[in-house]
Amino acid sequence: MDVLVDDLGEDLLQITCANGDIVDVGWYPAWNEQGRLRVVAVRGQDWEAPVFSAQPDKDPQALLQALRAALASLA
């Protein structure tokens, strides 16, 4: 993790759907080895009340599962 920590910011990935809904992936707190991934789905730019939120484990399958769930929550 110490090798990657400089790349682990709040803004890792953002997917904007055709209707304006957003799936966002970030690392919180940013640039901190003890941080965690956070995946949120936002409708209507309402960042205060996401329709989906998860903190998946630090492995690719958990992240993929959270991304799929976030996208499904916007369907």
Secondary structure, 3 states (H helix, E strand, C coil): CCCCHHHCCCCCEEEECCCCCEEEEEEECCCCCCCEEEEEEECCCCCCCCCEEECCCCCHHHHHHHHHHHHHHCC
